Amino acid sequence: MPDGPILFCFDGSDDSRVALSAAGSYLRPGKAVVLTVWETVALRVAMGGLAGGLTVANEDDLDAREEEAARTAAEEGATAAREHGWDAEGRLARVTTSVWRTIVDVADELDAGLIVCGTRGLSGVKSLVLGSVSHAVLQHAHRPVLIVPSPKDDDRSS
């Protein structure tokens, strides 16, 4: 098992917060990187199948806002990780192909000892870590992955 830092996938959602907190309960805190990924507007449009001649006004401004929101989330996550005892730093990564691939690539670059993510992320424009992303990370990472279920999934009585 690699002994690099723990890589937390963090987008500011409740699920990413729960995952970070749960890791603090189950793991001995050490070095950590809190990763927030972001997508350009052009990539989001292309991946959504809407590329056919669609133009977006103020694309550079929207991208700058997305990057700044991601930076804020990464720092917020790093602060939360430090409050749980981790020696944590925030990190941004811009998606070039897919969110899961970006996470796996950063984990490989860091030689992360473990990837921690929640099962769901924020919805809409700020969607960064989704259930499908967690599943893909689990399938493609060459290192251990801890996926923390959503507290919303605890209602098994229905």
Order of alpha helices (4+ residues) and beta strands (2+ residues): beta-alpha-beta-alpha-alpha-beta-alpha-beta-alpha-beta
